[in-house]
Structures are given as C-alpha cells and as structure tokens.
Amino acid sequence: MAQIMMKAIVYTEYGSPDVLQLKEVAKPAPTDDEMLIRIQAVSVNGSDWEGLIGKPLYARIGGLRKPRHQILGSDIAGRVEMVGKNIREFQVGDEVFGELPGYHGGFAEYVCAPEKTLARKPARMTFEEAAAIPQAGVIALRGICAKGQVQPGQKVLINGAGGSAGTFAVQLAKLCGAEVTGVDNTGKLDFLSSLGADHVIDYTREDFTRNGKQYDLILDLIAHRSVFAYARALRPNGTYFFVGGAVAVLFQSLLLGPWIRIAKSKNIRPLIVPQNREDLVSIAELCEAGKVIPVIDRQYPLSEVPEALRYVGEGRHKGKVVITLESNGKT
Ligand SMILES: NC(=O)c1ccc[n+]([C@@H]2O[C@H](COP(=O)([O-])OP(=O)(O)OC[C@H]3O[C@@H](n4cnc5c(N)ncnc54)[C@H](OP(=O)(O)O)[C@@H]3O)[C@@H](O)[C@H]2O)c1
C-alpha cells in the first residue's frame, strides 16, 4: 500500500537554520494511546533553537552526535483527526492544544500525541494564540505562581524577560502584585515596560548582580553567571530559579545550592517544569479572561520555519513567534 506523506521541517545534524529542510515524510499513525492531530499552528520556543544548534549540552540528551528526533517543534494547536482505542477524553474533530512529549514533532502537518499533555482549545482563542501558550506559559506559571508563590509587594526579577517564557512571567508577576524588573537587550526594553515591568535593565550595559539591588525572586531563563553572583542579588530568604542556560550554572545550583541555603539563607535551585495539563489549563484560563496576553510578535508559514528560528535564535523576537500551517489557509 502506498504510504501517505506529509510536509515537515526536518534536520539530521545540529547546526544553523541552514540545516533545516522542508521535506515529504511519512504521515504518522497513532498507537492505541495516541491521537493523530492535524496541526493548525505551532509556536517557537528557546528550546527549539537549543535543539537545533545542540547547545547547551542538555539539548543533546538522547542524541549526543546527531539529533535523535528529526522534527523540532513542541507547542501545537490543531484538530484531532484520528484517535487510538484507549483515548477517552477526545474525539475526532476536537480542537486541542498543548506540549508534545520530548519537545519534538510539531514543525509538520500532522503529529501523534498522547492525551495527557493536551487540552481542549478554548473556543474563543485562535489556533495561533493557543499554540503560543503551552511551554512558555507553563514555565512562567510554575516559576511565578506555583513554586515562586509571589506575594504583593515582593521584588521579582526576570532574566530573559522579553522572550517566550519571560513575556508570560512579567505579566503573571504583575498580576500577583509584585514590583517587577525585566532584563533583556536594548531593543526589548520599551516592550517590557509596555507589558507592565516597573523597571528594565539592559543586560548589554548593566550586570544586575552587581548594581547593589536585591530581589525576593529571580526567574532566570538564560543563566550564565555563577550562583554566588545570583545569591548576591537575592534578599535574605529569597529564591533563585534556574530555568534554562549554561549547564555549568545548572550543576552549580544543584551542588552548591544546598550549601548556600544553609550558609546564607538564600534558595538557589533549578526549576523543573513537568509538562502537564493542569497548569496548561490554568494559564489558558488567565489568557481567555484577558488577564495575561499571549503576545505574538510574528507569524510564518511552515516553509519558513528556518527564518522563524533564525529570528528567535538572534534574540529579535518580542514574545512569541508562531508558525501557521499552509493547510489552515493562512500563509
Ligand atoms: N526547566 C525546565 O523544566 C524547562 C522546560 C522547558 C524549557 N526550558 C528552558 O527555558 C529556557 C527559556 O526559554 P524561552 O523559550 O523563554 O527562551 P527565548 O524565547 O529564547 O527567550 C530568552 C530571552 O533571553 C534574552 N537573552 C539572551 N541573552 C541574555 C542575557 N545574557 N541576559 C538577559 N537576557 C538574555 C533573549 O534575547 P537576546 O538573545 O536578544 O538577548 C530572549 O529575549 C530555555 O533555555 C529552555 O530550554 C526549561
């Protein structure tokens, strides 16, 4: 029987966006525990860029020399086209959104996924808005609300505030009543203020760990300083969360964090964000209520995923970049 094909953006080696190719590949078939989803929109995260270039080292888990999975793309929104026999909560035709397990498979026309990390797309939300939320929104919700437990009046600093997760984090911290400082490059400072940041710091001109200011919570999306520098920028009993960045900082926070906690009463630790439907639904409800806005900077068609990734990799994006599938008629 002839294989049914679909379009996908494929890569077989780590590198620049030039290694990505638009190809015809076999359309996947769902197992008993999966649904086949026709993707309408998929957003780009920092993790896609890391998976493309193979840096930091954690981006090579499962594929040290070559990528283990050849299709990047984690956050999708689409329509269920087929369900495996163990799928209980969704039916053919349902509109769904969420994170794909292992952060791969989304830069394609179709993907198979289990139901546990997906949720029903809010009816009033576009596919693009829904695809913009999952990974970035859930990281921010965990970091600011669930684990950060930000209280009114607290001082919160978000490092890498103008990117995917940072944009959600700034808005959530403001919603919690915090005094928010956003750190990013020169071109994103006005954008951060427009999101509600009370203070902005241009990381190309100022090192926030050396200006004498201290915070109750630092959410670090792009860590590259020593944990001692971060500890200096924390108030007593303050918390620093490593979300992404240099592997050396991750190890430092694991190995030295407990010692700093005892010696200096400052919490330095990695923030592990499990993919889960509960947080996804919570952040989507805040978006639906208009309390948090999934800011979409640019949209690209599937064939232009390389340009979209280049734009994110060069750090020019303000908020989210979303790929709209040609099959959706919105190229
Ligand atoms: N912990 C977990 O469980 C978990 C789960 C999923 C993802 N992640 C990680 O989460 C991280 C954040 O992802 P994201 O999607 O928000 O990334 P993103 O969209 O690329 O945003 C990062 C932002 O940081 C800025 N930036 C770069 N260098 C900086 C510096 N030295 N100081 C301050 N800002 C700087 C970037 O702009 P410029 O480059 O222009 O400066 C960009 O605005 C990724 O590393 C990803 O792997 C963690």
Ligand as a Chemical Component Dictionary entry (heavy atoms), coordinates in Angstrom:
data_LIG
# 
_chem_comp.id                   LIG 
_chem_comp.type                 NON-POLYMER 
_chem_comp.pdbx_formal_charge   0 
_chem_comp.three_letter_code    LIG 
# 
loop_
_chem_comp_atom.comp_id 
_chem_comp_atom.atom_id 
_chem_comp_atom.alt_atom_id 
_chem_comp_atom.type_symbol 
_chem_comp_atom.charge 
_chem_comp_atom.model_Cartn_x 
_chem_comp_atom.model_Cartn_y 
_chem_comp_atom.model_Cartn_z 
_chem_comp_atom.pdbx_ordinal 
LIG N1  N1  N 0  13.322 23.998 33.448 1  
LIG C1  C1  C 0  12.506 23.350 32.625 2  
LIG O1  O1  O 0  11.861 22.354 33.017 3  
LIG C2  C2  C 0  12.366 23.821 31.201 4  
LIG C3  C3  C 0  11.360 23.318 30.372 5  
LIG C4  C4  C 0  11.289 23.790 29.056 6  
LIG C5  C5  C 0  12.187 24.757 28.607 7  
LIG N2  N2  N 1  13.162 25.214 29.448 8  
LIG C6  C6  C 0  14.147 26.251 29.051 9  
LIG O2  O2  O 0  13.598 27.533 29.224 10 
LIG C7  C7  C 0  14.539 28.459 28.629 11 
LIG C8  C8  C 0  13.844 29.752 28.240 12 
LIG O3  O3  O 0  13.142 29.594 27.065 13 
LIG P1  P1  P 0  12.400 30.767 26.262 14 
LIG O4  O4  O 0  11.581 29.990 25.284 15 
LIG O5  O5  O -1 11.772 31.792 27.109 16 
LIG O6  O6  O 0  13.662 31.445 25.504 17 
LIG P2  P2  P 0  13.675 32.662 24.498 18 
LIG O7  O7  O 0  12.335 32.879 23.896 19 
LIG O8  O8  O 0  14.833 32.440 23.589 20 
LIG O9  O9  O 0  13.974 33.928 25.431 21 
LIG C9  C9  C 0  15.222 34.192 26.008 22 
LIG C10 C10 C 0  15.379 35.705 26.125 23 
LIG O10 O10 O 0  16.602 35.985 26.815 24 
LIG C11 C11 C 0  17.289 37.058 26.134 25 
LIG N3  N3  N 0  18.702 36.975 26.487 26 
LIG C12 C12 C 0  19.736 36.411 25.809 27 
LIG N4  N4  N 0  20.882 36.547 26.498 28 
LIG C13 C13 C 0  20.566 37.198 27.640 29 
LIG C14 C14 C 0  21.324 37.658 28.753 30 
LIG N5  N5  N 0  22.640 37.448 28.820 31 
LIG N6  N6  N 0  20.679 38.288 29.752 32 
LIG C15 C15 C 0  19.352 38.518 29.695 33 
LIG N7  N7  N 0  18.569 38.134 28.656 34 
LIG C16 C16 C 0  19.172 37.479 27.642 35 
LIG C17 C17 C 0  16.957 36.789 24.668 36 
LIG O11 O11 O 0  17.135 37.924 23.854 37 
LIG P3  P3  P 0  18.559 38.234 23.134 38 
LIG O12 O12 O 0  19.154 36.923 22.697 39 
LIG O13 O13 O 0  18.301 39.144 22.022 40 
LIG O14 O14 O 0  19.372 38.942 24.119 41 
LIG C18 C18 C 0  15.476 36.426 24.782 42 
LIG O15 O15 O 0  14.673 37.590 24.810 43 
LIG C19 C19 C 0  15.236 27.645 27.528 44 
LIG O16 O16 O 0  16.613 27.543 27.868 45 
LIG C20 C20 C 0  14.587 26.256 27.613 46 
LIG O17 O17 O 0  15.477 25.180 27.378 47 
LIG C21 C21 C 0  13.251 24.774 30.731 48 
# 
loop_
_chem_comp_bond.comp_id 
_chem_comp_bond.atom_id_1 
_chem_comp_bond.atom_id_2 
_chem_comp_bond.value_order 
_chem_comp_bond.pdbx_ordinal 
LIG N1  C1  SING 1  
LIG C1  O1  DOUB 2  
LIG C1  C2  SING 3  
LIG C2  C3  SING 4  
LIG C2  C21 DOUB 5  
LIG C3  C4  DOUB 6  
LIG C4  C5  SING 7  
LIG C5  N2  DOUB 8  
LIG N2  C6  SING 9  
LIG N2  C21 SING 10 
LIG C6  O2  SING 11 
LIG C6  C20 SING 12 
LIG O2  C7  SING 13 
LIG C7  C8  SING 14 
LIG C7  C19 SING 15 
LIG C8  O3  SING 16 
LIG O3  P1  SING 17 
LIG P1  O4  DOUB 18 
LIG P1  O5  SING 19 
LIG P1  O6  SING 20 
LIG O6  P2  SING 21 
LIG P2  O7  DOUB 22 
LIG P2  O8  SING 23 
LIG P2  O9  SING 24 
LIG O9  C9  SING 25 
LIG C9  C10 SING 26 
LIG C10 O10 SING 27 
LIG C10 C18 SING 28 
LIG O10 C11 SING 29 
LIG C11 N3  SING 30 
LIG C11 C17 SING 31 
LIG N3  C12 SING 32 
LIG N3  C16 SING 33 
LIG C12 N4  DOUB 34 
LIG N4  C13 SING 35 
LIG C13 C14 SING 36 
LIG C13 C16 DOUB 37 
LIG C14 N5  SING 38 
LIG C14 N6  DOUB 39 
LIG N6  C15 SING 40 
LIG C15 N7  DOUB 41 
LIG N7  C16 SING 42 
LIG C17 O11 SING 43 
LIG C17 C18 SING 44 
LIG O11 P3  SING 45 
LIG P3  O12 DOUB 46 
LIG P3  O13 SING 47 
LIG P3  O14 SING 48 
LIG C18 O15 SING 49 
LIG C19 O16 SING 50 
LIG C19 C20 SING 51 
LIG C20 O17 SING 52 
# 
